[in-house]
């Protein structure tokens, strides 16, 4: 159980980016999505949420503070 908490704590910025990205994807669908079905990915709410989740996770992992490598002997 301790390793699960450590995993979530280590990747907190990525998970936060994923949550914010999925919310942004939903709002994009709500206000700007294509409803007539000409472009299938934008006409479905879940597709925009998945795209936002992936993009938010990518951005979150890029801005995560990196630790300097430690010297191993």
mmCIF file of the N, C-alpha and C atoms, coordinates in Angstrom:
data_MODEL
# 
_entry.id   MODEL 
# 
loop_
_atom_site.group_PDB 
_atom_site.id 
_atom_site.type_symbol 
_atom_site.label_atom_id 
_atom_site.label_alt_id 
_atom_site.label_comp_id 
_atom_site.label_asym_id 
_atom_site.label_entity_id 
_atom_site.label_seq_id 
_atom_site.pdbx_PDB_ins_code 
_atom_site.Cartn_x 
_atom_site.Cartn_y 
_atom_site.Cartn_z 
_atom_site.occupancy 
_atom_site.B_iso_or_equiv 
_atom_site.pdbx_formal_charge 
_atom_site.auth_seq_id 
_atom_site.auth_comp_id 
_atom_site.auth_asym_id 
_atom_site.auth_atom_id 
_atom_site.pdbx_PDB_model_num 
ATOM 1   N N  . UNK A 1 1  ? 0.806   -1.184 0.000   1.00 0.00 ? 1  UNK A N  1 
ATOM 2   C CA . UNK A 1 1  ? 0.000   0.000  0.000   1.00 0.00 ? 1  UNK A CA 1 
ATOM 3   C C  . UNK A 1 1  ? 0.860   1.264  0.000   1.00 0.00 ? 1  UNK A C  1 
ATOM 4   N N  . UNK A 1 2  ? 1.998   1.164  0.657   1.00 0.00 ? 2  UNK A N  1 
ATOM 5   C CA . UNK A 1 2  ? 2.901   2.305  0.721   1.00 0.00 ? 2  UNK A CA 1 
ATOM 6   C C  . UNK A 1 2  ? 3.456   2.633  -0.663  1.00 0.00 ? 2  UNK A C  1 
ATOM 7   N N  . UNK A 1 3  ? 3.708   1.623  -1.477  1.00 0.00 ? 3  UNK A N  1 
ATOM 8   C CA . UNK A 1 3  ? 4.242   1.866  -2.816  1.00 0.00 ? 3  UNK A CA 1 
ATOM 9   C C  . UNK A 1 3  ? 3.213   2.542  -3.716  1.00 0.00 ? 3  UNK A C  1 
ATOM 10  N N  . UNK A 1 4  ? 1.934   2.269  -3.494  1.00 0.00 ? 4  UNK A N  1 
ATOM 11  C CA . UNK A 1 4  ? 0.889   2.928  -4.279  1.00 0.00 ? 4  UNK A CA 1 
ATOM 12  C C  . UNK A 1 4  ? 0.859   4.417  -3.968  1.00 0.00 ? 4  UNK A C  1 
ATOM 13  N N  . UNK A 1 5  ? 0.911   4.761  -2.687  1.00 0.00 ? 5  UNK A N  1 
ATOM 14  C CA . UNK A 1 5  ? 0.932   6.171  -2.304  1.00 0.00 ? 5  UNK A CA 1 
ATOM 15  C C  . UNK A 1 5  ? 2.185   6.868  -2.812  1.00 0.00 ? 5  UNK A C  1 
ATOM 16  N N  . UNK A 1 6  ? 3.310   6.181  -2.773  1.00 0.00 ? 6  UNK A N  1 
ATOM 17  C CA . UNK A 1 6  ? 4.549   6.752  -3.280  1.00 0.00 ? 6  UNK A CA 1 
ATOM 18  C C  . UNK A 1 6  ? 4.456   7.001  -4.783  1.00 0.00 ? 6  UNK A C  1 
ATOM 19  N N  . UNK A 1 7  ? 3.837   6.076  -5.513  1.00 0.00 ? 7  UNK A N  1 
ATOM 20  C CA . UNK A 1 7  ? 3.650   6.242  -6.956  1.00 0.00 ? 7  UNK A CA 1 
ATOM 21  C C  . UNK A 1 7  ? 2.783   7.459  -7.256  1.00 0.00 ? 7  UNK A C  1 
ATOM 22  N N  . UNK A 1 8  ? 1.662   7.604  -6.543  1.00 0.00 ? 8  UNK A N  1 
ATOM 23  C CA . UNK A 1 8  ? 0.789   8.753  -6.771  1.00 0.00 ? 8  UNK A CA 1 
ATOM 24  C C  . UNK A 1 8  ? 1.452   10.064 -6.370  1.00 0.00 ? 8  UNK A C  1 
ATOM 25  N N  . UNK A 1 9  ? 2.218   10.041 -5.300  1.00 0.00 ? 9  UNK A N  1 
ATOM 26  C CA . UNK A 1 9  ? 2.897   11.263 -4.877  1.00 0.00 ? 9  UNK A CA 1 
ATOM 27  C C  . UNK A 1 9  ? 3.985   11.670 -5.866  1.00 0.00 ? 9  UNK A C  1 
ATOM 28  N N  . UNK A 1 10 ? 4.680   10.686 -6.417  1.00 0.00 ? 10 UNK A N  1 
ATOM 29  C CA . UNK A 1 10 ? 5.746   10.975 -7.368  1.00 0.00 ? 10 UNK A CA 1 
ATOM 30  C C  . UNK A 1 10 ? 5.192   11.530 -8.683  1.00 0.00 ? 10 UNK A C  1 
ATOM 31  N N  . UNK A 1 11 ? 4.020   11.082 -9.077  1.00 0.00 ? 11 UNK A N  1 
ATOM 32  C CA . UNK A 1 11 ? 3.427   11.488 -10.353 1.00 0.00 ? 11 UNK A CA 1 
ATOM 33  C C  . UNK A 1 11 ? 2.227   12.408 -10.182 1.00 0.00 ? 11 UNK A C  1 
ATOM 34  N N  . UNK A 1 12 ? 2.199   13.182 -9.113  1.00 0.00 ? 12 UNK A N  1 
ATOM 35  C CA . UNK A 1 12 ? 1.059   14.031 -8.811  1.00 0.00 ? 12 UNK A CA 1 
ATOM 36  C C  . UNK A 1 12 ? 0.810   15.067 -9.902  1.00 0.00 ? 12 UNK A C  1 
ATOM 37  N N  . UNK A 1 13 ? 1.846   15.678 -10.442 1.00 0.00 ? 13 UNK A N  1 
ATOM 38  C CA . UNK A 1 13 ? 1.631   16.710 -11.464 1.00 0.00 ? 13 UNK A CA 1 
ATOM 39  C C  . UNK A 1 13 ? 1.070   16.114 -12.744 1.00 0.00 ? 13 UNK A C  1 
ATOM 40  N N  . UNK A 1 14 ? 1.474   14.912 -13.081 1.00 0.00 ? 14 UNK A N  1 
ATOM 41  C CA . UNK A 1 14 ? 0.922   14.263 -14.272 1.00 0.00 ? 14 UNK A CA 1 
ATOM 42  C C  . UNK A 1 14 ? -0.555  13.947 -14.078 1.00 0.00 ? 14 UNK A C  1 
ATOM 43  N N  . UNK A 1 15 ? -0.916  13.439 -12.903 1.00 0.00 ? 15 UNK A N  1 
ATOM 44  C CA . UNK A 1 15 ? -2.314  13.126 -12.641 1.00 0.00 ? 15 UNK A CA 1 
ATOM 45  C C  . UNK A 1 15 ? -3.171  14.380 -12.574 1.00 0.00 ? 15 UNK A C  1 
ATOM 46  N N  . UNK A 1 16 ? -2.640  15.433 -11.998 1.00 0.00 ? 16 UNK A N  1 
ATOM 47  C CA . UNK A 1 16 ? -3.373  16.696 -11.957 1.00 0.00 ? 16 UNK A CA 1 
ATOM 48  C C  . UNK A 1 16 ? -3.576  17.247 -13.371 1.00 0.00 ? 16 UNK A C  1 
ATOM 49  N N  . UNK A 1 17 ? -2.548  17.141 -14.206 1.00 0.00 ? 17 UNK A N  1 
ATOM 50  C CA . UNK A 1 17 ? -2.680  17.558 -15.599 1.00 0.00 ? 17 UNK A CA 1 
ATOM 51  C C  . UNK A 1 17 ? -3.698  16.725 -16.355 1.00 0.00 ? 17 UNK A C  1 
ATOM 52  N N  . UNK A 1 18 ? -3.769  15.430 -16.050 1.00 0.00 ? 18 UNK A N  1 
ATOM 53  C CA . UNK A 1 18 ? -4.744  14.564 -16.697 1.00 0.00 ? 18 UNK A CA 1 
ATOM 54  C C  . UNK A 1 18 ? -6.167  14.938 -16.295 1.00 0.00 ? 18 UNK A C  1 
ATOM 55  N N  . UNK A 1 19 ? -6.376  15.244 -15.029 1.00 0.00 ? 19 UNK A N  1 
ATOM 56  C CA . UNK A 1 19 ? -7.710  15.627 -14.568 1.00 0.00 ? 19 UNK A CA 1 
ATOM 57  C C  . UNK A 1 19 ? -8.127  16.956 -15.187 1.00 0.00 ? 19 UNK A C  1 
ATOM 58  N N  . UNK A 1 20 ? -7.230  17.930 -15.158 1.00 0.00 ? 20 UNK A N  1 
ATOM 59  C CA . UNK A 1 20 ? -7.553  19.239 -15.743 1.00 0.00 ? 20 UNK A CA 1 
ATOM 60  C C  . UNK A 1 20 ? -7.735  19.140 -17.252 1.00 0.00 ? 20 UNK A C  1 
ATOM 61  N N  . UNK A 1 21 ? -6.958  18.287 -17.905 1.00 0.00 ? 21 UNK A N  1 
ATOM 62  C CA . UNK A 1 21 ? -7.097  18.108 -19.349 1.00 0.00 ? 21 UNK A CA 1 
ATOM 63  C C  . UNK A 1 21 ? -8.413  17.471 -19.732 1.00 0.00 ? 21 UNK A C  1 
ATOM 64  N N  . UNK A 1 22 ? -8.873  16.499 -18.952 1.00 0.00 ? 22 UNK A N  1 
ATOM 65  C CA . UNK A 1 22 ? -10.156 15.878 -19.270 1.00 0.00 ? 22 UNK A CA 1 
ATOM 66  C C  . UNK A 1 22 ? -11.310 16.852 -19.038 1.00 0.00 ? 22 UNK A C  1 
ATOM 67  N N  . UNK A 1 23 ? -11.205 17.684 -18.017 1.00 0.00 ? 23 UNK A N  1 
ATOM 68  C CA . UNK A 1 23 ? -12.227 18.708 -17.789 1.00 0.00 ? 23 UNK A CA 1 
ATOM 69  C C  . UNK A 1 23 ? -12.222 19.721 -18.928 1.00 0.00 ? 23 UNK A C  1 
ATOM 70  N N  . UNK A 1 24 ? -11.036 20.127 -19.367 1.00 0.00 ? 24 UNK A N  1 
ATOM 71  C CA . UNK A 1 24 ? -10.934 21.068 -20.486 1.00 0.00 ? 24 UNK A CA 1 
ATOM 72  C C  . UNK A 1 24 ? -11.468 20.439 -21.775 1.00 0.00 ? 24 UNK A C  1 
ATOM 73  N N  . UNK A 1 25 ? -11.219 19.140 -21.973 1.00 0.00 ? 25 UNK A N  1 
ATOM 74  C CA . UNK A 1 25 ? -11.767 18.456 -23.147 1.00 0.00 ? 25 UNK A CA 1 
ATOM 75  C C  . UNK A 1 25 ? -13.278 18.413 -23.143 1.00 0.00 ? 25 UNK A C  1 
ATOM 76  N N  . UNK A 1 26 ? -13.871 18.220 -21.966 1.00 0.00 ? 26 UNK A N  1 
ATOM 77  C CA . UNK A 1 26 ? -15.327 18.227 -21.872 1.00 0.00 ? 26 UNK A CA 1 
ATOM 78  C C  . UNK A 1 26 ? -15.888 19.613 -22.182 1.00 0.00 ? 26 UNK A C  1 
ATOM 79  N N  . UNK A 1 27 ? -15.267 20.654 -21.621 1.00 0.00 ? 27 UNK A N  1 
ATOM 80  C CA . UNK A 1 27 ? -15.748 22.001 -21.899 1.00 0.00 ? 27 UNK A CA 1 
ATOM 81  C C  . UNK A 1 27 ? -15.546 22.379 -23.360 1.00 0.00 ? 27 UNK A C  1 
ATOM 82  N N  . UNK A 1 28 ? -14.484 21.870 -23.971 1.00 0.00 ? 28 UNK A N  1 
ATOM 83  C CA . UNK A 1 28 ? -14.296 22.114 -25.406 1.00 0.00 ? 28 UNK A CA 1 
ATOM 84  C C  . UNK A 1 28 ? -15.438 21.481 -26.189 1.00 0.00 ? 28 UNK A C  1 
ATOM 85  N N  . UNK A 1 29 ? -15.800 20.258 -25.838 1.00 0.00 ? 29 UNK A N  1 
ATOM 86  C CA . UNK A 1 29 ? -16.914 19.604 -26.519 1.00 0.00 ? 29 UNK A CA 1 
ATOM 87  C C  . UNK A 1 29 ? -18.219 20.348 -26.275 1.00 0.00 ? 29 UNK A C  1 
ATOM 88  N N  . UNK A 1 30 ? -18.411 20.805 -25.049 1.00 0.00 ? 30 UNK A N  1 
ATOM 89  C CA . UNK A 1 30 ? -19.661 21.476 -24.681 1.00 0.00 ? 30 UNK A CA 1 
ATOM 90  C C  . UNK A 1 30 ? -19.858 22.764 -25.470 1.00 0.00 ? 30 UNK A C  1 
ATOM 91  N N  . UNK A 1 31 ? -18.799 23.536 -25.676 1.00 0.00 ? 31 UNK A N  1 
ATOM 92  C CA . UNK A 1 31 ? -18.958 24.844 -26.287 1.00 0.00 ? 31 UNK A CA 1 
ATOM 93  C C  . UNK A 1 31 ? -18.503 24.922 -27.746 1.00 0.00 ? 31 UNK A C  1 
ATOM 94  N N  . UNK A 1 32 ? -17.541 24.078 -28.154 1.00 0.00 ? 32 UNK A N  1 
ATOM 95  C CA . UNK A 1 32 ? -16.995 24.196 -29.500 1.00 0.00 ? 32 UNK A CA 1 
ATOM 96  C C  . UNK A 1 32 ? -17.081 22.921 -30.322 1.00 0.00 ? 32 UNK A C  1 
ATOM 97  N N  . UNK A 1 33 ? -17.611 21.863 -29.774 1.00 0.00 ? 33 UNK A N  1 
ATOM 98  C CA . UNK A 1 33 ? -17.641 20.587 -30.471 1.00 0.00 ? 33 UNK A CA 1 
ATOM 99  C C  . UNK A 1 33 ? -18.523 20.626 -31.714 1.00 0.00 ? 33 UNK A C  1 
ATOM 100 N N  . UNK A 1 34 ? -18.222 19.764 -32.654 1.00 0.00 ? 34 UNK A N  1 
ATOM 101 C CA . UNK A 1 34 ? -18.985 19.676 -33.889 1.00 0.00 ? 34 UNK A CA 1 
ATOM 102 C C  . UNK A 1 34 ? -20.118 18.682 -33.654 1.00 0.00 ? 34 UNK A C  1 
ATOM 103 N N  . UNK A 1 35 ? -21.359 19.128 -33.807 1.00 0.00 ? 35 UNK A N  1 
ATOM 104 C CA . UNK A 1 35 ? -22.501 18.285 -33.476 1.00 0.00 ? 35 UNK A CA 1 
ATOM 105 C C  . UNK A 1 35 ? -23.094 17.573 -34.688 1.00 0.00 ? 35 UNK A C  1 
ATOM 106 N N  . UNK A 1 36 ? -22.741 17.968 -35.897 1.00 0.00 ? 36 UNK A N  1 
ATOM 107 C CA . UNK A 1 36 ? -23.383 17.360 -37.060 1.00 0.00 ? 36 UNK A CA 1 
ATOM 108 C C  . UNK A 1 36 ? -22.738 16.057 -37.491 1.00 0.00 ? 36 UNK A C  1 
ATOM 109 N N  . UNK A 1 37 ? -21.653 15.650 -36.886 1.00 0.00 ? 37 UNK A N  1 
ATOM 110 C CA . UNK A 1 37 ? -21.059 14.362 -37.179 1.00 0.00 ? 37 UNK A CA 1 
ATOM 111 C C  . UNK A 1 37 ? -20.094 14.352 -38.349 1.00 0.00 ? 37 UNK A C  1 
ATOM 112 N N  . UNK A 1 38 ? -19.674 15.502 -38.844 1.00 0.00 ? 38 UNK A N  1 
ATOM 113 C CA . UNK A 1 38 ? -18.740 15.502 -39.957 1.00 0.00 ? 38 UNK A CA 1 
ATOM 114 C C  . UNK A 1 38 ? -17.352 15.056 -39.523 1.00 0.00 ? 38 UNK A C  1 
ATOM 115 N N  . UNK A 1 39 ? -16.992 15.327 -38.315 1.00 0.00 ? 39 UNK A N  1 
ATOM 116 C CA . UNK A 1 39 ? -15.722 14.877 -37.762 1.00 0.00 ? 39 UNK A CA 1 
ATOM 117 C C  . UNK A 1 39 ? -16.050 14.102 -36.500 1.00 0.00 ? 39 UNK A C  1 
ATOM 118 N N  . UNK A 1 40 ? -15.963 12.800 -36.576 1.00 0.00 ? 40 UNK A N  1 
ATOM 119 C CA . UNK A 1 40 ? -16.466 11.928 -35.533 1.00 0.00 ? 40 UNK A CA 1 
ATOM 120 C C  . UNK A 1 40 ? -15.819 12.098 -34.185 1.00 0.00 ? 40 UNK A C  1 
ATOM 121 N N  . UNK A 1 41 ? -14.553 12.446 -34.148 1.00 0.00 ? 41 UNK A N  1 
ATOM 122 C CA . UNK A 1 41 ? -13.876 12.562 -32.861 1.00 0.00 ? 41 UNK A CA 1 
ATOM 123 C C  . UNK A 1 41 ? -14.362 13.758 -32.057 1.00 0.00 ? 41 UNK A C  1 
ATOM 124 N N  . UNK A 1 42 ? -14.735 14.825 -32.711 1.00 0.00 ? 42 UNK A N  1 
ATOM 125 C CA . UNK A 1 42 ? -15.193 16.002 -31.978 1.00 0.00 ? 42 UNK A CA 1 
ATOM 126 C C  . UNK A 1 42 ? -16.673 15.947 -31.641 1.00 0.00 ? 42 UNK A C  1 
ATOM 127 N N  . UNK A 1 43 ? -17.415 15.039 -32.254 1.00 0.00 ? 43 UNK A N  1 
ATOM 128 C CA . UNK A 1 43 ? -18.845 14.993 -31.976 1.00 0.00 ? 43 UNK A CA 1 
ATOM 129 C C  . UNK A 1 43 ? -19.164 14.165 -30.735 1.00 0.00 ? 43 UNK A C  1 
ATOM 130 N N  . UNK A 1 44 ? -18.207 13.417 -30.213 1.00 0.00 ? 44 UNK A N  1 
ATOM 131 C CA . UNK A 1 44 ? -18.421 12.605 -29.018 1.00 0.00 ? 44 UNK A CA 1 
ATOM 132 C C  . UNK A 1 44 ? -17.718 13.233 -27.830 1.00 0.00 ? 44 UNK A C  1 
ATOM 133 N N  . UNK A 1 45 ? -18.421 13.324 -26.703 1.00 0.00 ? 45 UNK A N  1 
ATOM 134 C CA . UNK A 1 45 ? -17.851 13.951 -25.517 1.00 0.00 ? 45 UNK A CA 1 
ATOM 135 C C  . UNK A 1 45 ? -16.703 13.141 -24.949 1.00 0.00 ? 45 UNK A C  1 
ATOM 136 N N  . UNK A 1 46 ? -16.810 11.820 -24.984 1.00 0.00 ? 46 UNK A N  1 
ATOM 137 C CA . UNK A 1 46 ? -15.777 10.986 -24.376 1.00 0.00 ? 46 UNK A CA 1 
ATOM 138 C C  . UNK A 1 46 ? -14.474 11.049 -25.154 1.00 0.00 ? 46 UNK A C  1 
ATOM 139 N N  . UNK A 1 47 ? -14.553 11.252 -26.469 1.00 0.00 ? 47 UNK A N  1 
ATOM 140 C CA . UNK A 1 47 ? -13.329 11.348 -27.267 1.00 0.00 ? 47 UNK A CA 1 
ATOM 141 C C  . UNK A 1 47 ? -12.557 12.612 -26.912 1.00 0.00 ? 47 UNK A C  1 
ATOM 142 N N  . UNK A 1 48 ? -13.260 13.715 -26.750 1.00 0.00 ? 48 UNK A N  1 
ATOM 143 C CA . UNK A 1 48 ? -12.590 14.955 -26.361 1.00 0.00 ? 48 UNK A CA 1 
ATOM 144 C C  . UNK A 1 48 ? -12.018 14.863 -24.960 1.00 0.00 ? 48 UNK A C  1 
ATOM 145 N N  . UNK A 1 49 ? -12.707 14.154 -24.068 1.00 0.00 ? 49 UNK A N  1 
ATOM 146 C CA . UNK A 1 49 ? -12.173 13.974 -22.713 1.00 0.00 ? 49 UNK A CA 1 
ATOM 147 C C  . UNK A 1 49 ? -10.905 13.126 -22.733 1.00 0.00 ? 49 UNK A C  1 
ATOM 148 N N  . UNK A 1 50 ? -10.869 12.091 -23.579 1.00 0.00 ? 50 UNK A N  1 
ATOM 149 C CA . UNK A 1 50 ? -9.672  11.249 -23.676 1.00 0.00 ? 50 UNK A CA 1 
ATOM 150 C C  . UNK A 1 50 ? -8.508  12.038 -24.267 1.00 0.00 ? 50 UNK A C  1 
ATOM 151 N N  . UNK A 1 51 ? -8.776  12.829 -25.309 1.00 0.00 ? 51 UNK A N  1 
ATOM 152 C CA . UNK A 1 51 ? -7.717  13.653 -25.887 1.00 0.00 ? 51 UNK A CA 1 
ATOM 153 C C  . UNK A 1 51 ? -7.190  14.653 -24.865 1.00 0.00 ? 51 UNK A C  1 
ATOM 154 N N  . UNK A 1 52 ? -8.091  15.281 -24.125 1.00 0.00 ? 52 UNK A N  1 
ATOM 155 C CA . UNK A 1 52 ? -7.672  16.220 -23.088 1.00 0.00 ? 52 UNK A CA 1 
ATOM 156 C C  . UNK A 1 52 ? -6.893  15.533 -21.986 1.00 0.00 ? 52 UNK A C  1 
ATOM 157 N N  . UNK A 1 53 ? -7.306  14.313 -21.625 1.00 0.00 ? 53 UNK A N  1 
ATOM 158 C CA . UNK A 1 53 ? -6.608  13.548 -20.595 1.00 0.00 ? 53 UNK A CA 1 
ATOM 159 C C  . UNK A 1 53 ? -5.180  13.236 -21.032 1.00 0.00 ? 53 UNK A C  1 
ATOM 160 N N  . UNK A 1 54 ? -5.017  12.787 -22.263 1.00 0.00 ? 54 UNK A N  1 
ATOM 161 C CA . UNK A 1 54 ? -3.679  12.460 -22.762 1.00 0.00 ? 54 UNK A CA 1 
ATOM 162 C C  . UNK A 1 54 ? -2.804  13.708 -22.886 1.00 0.00 ? 54 UNK A C  1 
ATOM 163 N N  . UNK A 1 55 ? -3.370  14.767 -23.424 1.00 0.00 ? 55 UNK A N  1 
ATOM 164 C CA . UNK A 1 55 ? -2.605  15.997 -23.583 1.00 0.00 ? 55 UNK A CA 1 
ATOM 165 C C  . UNK A 1 55 ? -2.254  16.619 -22.234 1.00 0.00 ? 55 UNK A C  1 
ATOM 166 N N  . UNK A 1 56 ? -3.198  16.594 -21.300 1.00 0.00 ? 56 UNK A N  1 
ATOM 167 C CA . UNK A 1 56 ? -2.929  17.117 -19.961 1.00 0.00 ? 56 UNK A CA 1 
ATOM 168 C C  . UNK A 1 56 ? -1.871  16.307 -19.232 1.00 0.00 ? 56 UNK A C  1 
ATOM 169 N N  . UNK A 1 57 ? -1.894  14.974 -19.411 1.00 0.00 ? 57 UNK A N  1 
ATOM 170 C CA . UNK A 1 57 ? -0.851  14.139 -18.814 1.00 0.00 ? 57 UNK A CA 1 
ATOM 171 C C  . UNK A 1 57 ? 0.515   14.417 -19.404 1.00 0.00 ? 57 UNK A C  1 
ATOM 172 N N  . UNK A 1 58 ? 0.549   14.663 -20.708 1.00 0.00 ? 58 UNK A N  1 
ATOM 173 C CA . UNK A 1 58 ? 1.813   14.996 -21.359 1.00 0.00 ? 58 UNK A CA 1 
ATOM 174 C C  . UNK A 1 58 ? 2.369   16.312 -20.836 1.00 0.00 ? 58 UNK A C  1 
ATOM 175 N N  . UNK A 1 59 ? 1.528   17.323 -20.771 1.00 0.00 ? 59 UNK A N  1 
ATOM 176 C CA . UNK A 1 59 ? 1.967   18.630 -20.274 1.00 0.00 ? 59 UNK A CA 1 
ATOM 177 C C  . UNK A 1 59 ? 2.375   18.525 -18.808 1.00 0.00 ? 59 UNK A C  1 
ATOM 178 N N  . UNK A 1 60 ? 1.604   17.782 -18.020 1.00 0.00 ? 60 UNK A N  1 
ATOM 179 C CA . UNK A 1 60 ? 1.945   17.613 -16.609 1.00 0.00 ? 60 UNK A CA 1 
ATOM 180 C C  . UNK A 1 60 ? 3.268   16.901 -16.407 1.00 0.00 ? 60 UNK A C  1 
ATOM 181 N N  . UNK A 1 61 ? 3.566   15.927 -17.255 1.00 0.00 ? 61 UNK A N  1 
ATOM 182 C CA . UNK A 1 61 ? 4.837   15.228 -17.120 1.00 0.00 ? 61 UNK A CA 1 
ATOM 183 C C  . UNK A 1 61 ? 6.011   16.086 -17.600 1.00 0.00 ? 61 UNK A C  1 
ATOM 184 N N  . UNK A 1 62 ? 5.751   17.008 -18.505 1.00 0.00 ? 62 UNK A N  1 
ATOM 185 C CA . UNK A 1 62 ? 6.828   17.881 -18.975 1.00 0.00 ? 62 UNK A CA 1 
ATOM 186 C C  . UNK A 1 62 ? 7.187   18.948 -17.953 1.00 0.00 ? 62 UNK A C  1 
ATOM 187 N N  . UNK A 1 63 ? 6.206   19.422 -17.182 1.00 0.00 ? 63 UNK A N  1 
ATOM 188 C CA . UNK A 1 63 ? 6.505   20.483 -16.218 1.00 0.00 ? 63 UNK A CA 1 
ATOM 189 C C  . UNK A 1 63 ? 6.874   19.934 -14.853 1.00 0.00 ? 63 UNK A C  1 
ATOM 190 N N  . UNK A 1 64 ? 6.857   18.623 -14.711 1.00 0.00 ? 64 UNK A N  1 
ATOM 191 C CA . UNK A 1 64 ? 7.220   18.023 -13.423 1.00 0.00 ? 64 UNK A CA 1 
ATOM 192 C C  . UNK A 1 64 ? 8.663   18.349 -13.092 1.00 0.00 ? 64 UNK A C  1 
ATOM 193 N N  . UNK A 1 65 ? 8.915   18.655 -11.856 1.00 0.00 ? 65 UNK A N  1 
ATOM 194 C CA . UNK A 1 65 ? 10.266  18.994 -11.408 1.00 0.00 ? 65 UNK A CA 1 
ATOM 195 C C  . UNK A 1 65 ? 11.120  17.729 -11.425 1.00 0.00 ? 65 UNK A C  1 
ATOM 196 N N  . UNK A 1 66 ? 12.186  17.776 -12.169 1.00 0.00 ? 66 UNK A N  1 
ATOM 197 C CA . UNK A 1 66 ? 13.075  16.622 -12.309 1.00 0.00 ? 66 UNK A CA 1 
ATOM 198 C C  . UNK A 1 66 ? 14.151  16.679 -11.235 1.00 0.00 ? 66 UNK A C  1 
ATOM 199 N N  . UNK A 1 67 ? 14.436  15.542 -10.666 1.00 0.00 ? 67 UNK A N  1 
ATOM 200 C CA . UNK A 1 67 ? 15.518  15.455 -9.695  1.00 0.00 ? 67 UNK A CA 1 
ATOM 201 C C  . UNK A 1 67 ? 16.830  15.197 -10.409 1.00 0.00 ? 67 UNK A C  1 
ATOM 202 N N  . UNK A 1 68 ? 17.898  15.790 -9.932  1.00 0.00 ? 68 UNK A N  1 
ATOM 203 C CA . UNK A 1 68 ? 19.199  15.522 -10.572 1.00 0.00 ? 68 UNK A CA 1 
ATOM 204 C C  . UNK A 1 68 ? 19.611  14.072 -10.321 1.00 0.00 ? 68 UNK A C  1 
ATOM 205 N N  . UNK A 1 69 ? 20.284  13.455 -11.261 1.00 0.00 ? 69 UNK A N  1 
ATOM 206 C CA . UNK A 1 69 ? 20.699  12.065 -11.070 1.00 0.00 ? 69 UNK A CA 1 
ATOM 207 C C  . UNK A 1 69 ? 21.712  11.957 -9.934  1.00 0.00 ? 69 UNK A C  1 
ATOM 208 N N  . UNK A 1 70 ? 21.613  10.877 -9.202  1.00 0.00 ? 70 UNK A N  1 
ATOM 209 C CA . UNK A 1 70 ? 22.542  10.651 -8.091  1.00 0.00 ? 70 UNK A CA 1 
ATOM 210 C C  . UNK A 1 70 ? 23.710  9.800  -8.575  1.00 0.00 ? 70 UNK A C  1 
ATOM 211 N N  . UNK A 1 71 ? 24.862  10.032 -7.995  1.00 0.00 ? 71 UNK A N  1 
ATOM 212 C CA . UNK A 1 71 ? 26.066  9.273  -8.365  1.00 0.00 ? 71 UNK A CA 1 
ATOM 213 C C  . UNK A 1 71 ? 26.038  7.934  -7.630  1.00 0.00 ? 71 UNK A C  1 
ATOM 214 N N  . UNK A 1 72 ? 26.159  6.870  -8.410  1.00 0.00 ? 72 UNK A N  1 
ATOM 215 C CA . UNK A 1 72 ? 26.196  5.551  -7.814  1.00 0.00 ? 72 UNK A CA 1 
ATOM 216 C C  . UNK A 1 72 ? 27.619  5.031  -7.892  1.00 0.00 ? 72 UNK A C  1 
ATOM 217 N N  . UNK A 1 73 ? 28.043  4.407  -6.810  1.00 0.00 ? 73 UNK A N  1 
ATOM 218 C CA . UNK A 1 73 ? 29.425  3.892  -6.809  1.00 0.00 ? 73 UNK A CA 1 
ATOM 219 C C  . UNK A 1 73 ? 29.453  2.390  -6.760  1.00 0.00 ? 73 UNK A C  1 
# 
